[in-house]
Amino acid sequence: FAKGWFTPYDWIIRLQPDALIMNDTFLVESVLRQHNPVDAILGRCGCSPTKQRPKGCESLDGVWTAIPAWINTDFHMFRPSAVPSWGNSSKSYVNAEHRALDAFGSVLR
């Protein structure tokens, strides 16, 4: 971000090599939407399904969910114009998800 590499692009898409998009309809419709535009499409980290409460997870509507709701960094796409920076460069982050949560804070609603 600091060097302006993403400035000329409308969208930035990051996809891990082992992540698959099986149906892109939602993604394409979101990118092309003129009314109520979307600034980012992010995934939330989940917790392994189990009967017992996994560490760091809470049940939301019967689904174990990571708390806080970390952003999954295996896939994300965003408008560079909506994200002011990729987190705080002077801050120490625990992992990529922690940094992504900080970076995408401006687009989370």
C-alpha positions as CSV (number, residue, x, y, z in Angstrom):
1,F,0.0,0.0,0.0
2,A,2.7,2.4,0.9
3,K,4.3,2.2,-2.5
4,G,1.0,2.6,-4.3
5,W,1.2,-0.8,-6.2
6,F,-2.6,-1.4,-5.8
7,T,-3.7,2.1,-6.8
8,P,-4.4,1.5,-10.5
9,Y,-6.6,-1.6,-9.8
10,D,-10.3,-1.7,-9.1
11,W,-10.1,-4.9,-7.2
12,I,-7.4,-7.0,-5.6
13,I,-8.0,-10.7,-5.2
14,R,-6.0,-13.1,-3.1
15,L,-6.5,-16.8,-3.3
16,Q,-4.4,-19.5,-1.8
17,P,-3.4,-22.2,-4.2
18,D,-5.4,-24.8,-2.2
19,A,-8.5,-22.7,-2.1
20,L,-11.2,-23.4,-4.7
21,I,-14.1,-21.2,-5.9
22,M,-16.8,-23.7,-6.8
23,N,-19.4,-21.1,-7.8
24,D,-18.4,-17.5,-8.7
25,T,-22.0,-16.1,-9.1
26,F,-22.0,-14.2,-5.8
27,L,-18.5,-12.8,-6.4
28,V,-19.3,-11.6,-10.0
29,E,-22.7,-10.1,-9.0
30,S,-21.0,-8.3,-6.0
31,V,-18.3,-6.8,-8.2
32,L,-20.7,-5.6,-10.9
33,R,-23.3,-4.3,-8.5
34,Q,-24.1,-0.6,-9.1
35,H,-26.5,0.0,-6.3
36,N,-25.4,-0.6,-2.8
37,P,-21.7,-1.4,-3.8
38,V,-19.5,-3.8,-2.0
39,D,-16.0,-2.7,-0.9
40,A,-14.7,-6.2,0.1
41,I,-15.6,-9.8,0.2
42,L,-14.0,-11.6,3.2
43,G,-14.4,-15.0,4.7
44,R,-14.6,-15.6,8.5
45,C,-12.4,-18.2,10.1
46,G,-14.4,-21.0,11.5
47,C,-13.9,-23.6,14.2
48,S,-13.7,-27.3,13.7
49,P,-17.1,-28.9,14.2
50,T,-17.2,-30.7,17.5
51,K,-19.7,-31.4,20.3
52,Q,-17.4,-29.7,22.9
53,R,-16.5,-26.0,22.8
54,P,-13.2,-25.6,20.9
55,K,-10.8,-23.2,22.6
56,G,-11.4,-19.6,21.5
57,C,-14.8,-20.4,19.9
58,E,-18.3,-19.6,20.8
59,S,-21.6,-21.0,19.5
60,L,-23.5,-18.5,17.3
61,D,-26.8,-20.0,16.2
62,G,-25.4,-23.5,16.8
63,V,-22.2,-23.0,14.8
64,W,-18.8,-22.8,16.5
65,T,-17.3,-19.5,15.5
66,A,-13.9,-18.0,16.2
67,I,-14.1,-15.1,18.7
68,P,-13.0,-12.5,17.8
69,A,-14.2,-13.2,14.2
70,W,-10.9,-13.5,12.5
71,I,-10.8,-12.8,8.7
72,N,-9.8,-15.9,6.7
73,T,-6.7,-14.9,4.6
74,D,-6.9,-17.9,2.3
75,F,-9.3,-15.9,0.1
76,H,-10.2,-12.2,0.1
77,M,-11.0,-9.5,-2.4
78,F,-11.3,-5.8,-1.9
79,R,-11.2,-2.4,-3.5
80,P,-7.9,-0.8,-2.7
81,S,-9.6,2.6,-2.6
82,A,-11.7,1.4,0.4
83,V,-8.7,0.1,2.5
84,P,-6.5,2.9,3.6
85,S,-3.5,0.7,4.5
86,W,-2.6,-2.9,5.1
87,G,-2.6,-2.6,8.9
88,N,-0.3,-0.7,11.2
89,S,3.3,-1.2,10.1
90,S,4.6,-0.3,13.6
91,K,2.3,-2.8,15.3
92,S,3.3,-6.4,16.0
93,Y,0.7,-9.0,14.7
94,V,0.2,-12.5,16.0
95,N,-0.7,-13.9,12.5
96,A,-2.0,-12.9,9.1
97,E,-5.6,-13.1,10.3
98,H,-4.9,-10.6,13.1
99,R,-3.3,-8.2,10.6
100,A,-6.2,-8.6,8.1
101,L,-8.7,-7.8,10.8
102,D,-6.9,-4.6,11.5
103,A,-6.4,-3.7,7.8
104,F,-10.0,-4.4,6.8
105,G,-11.5,-2.7,9.8
106,S,-12.6,0.3,7.7
107,V,-14.8,-1.9,5.4
108,L,-16.3,-4.1,8.1
109,R,-19.9,-3.1,8.9
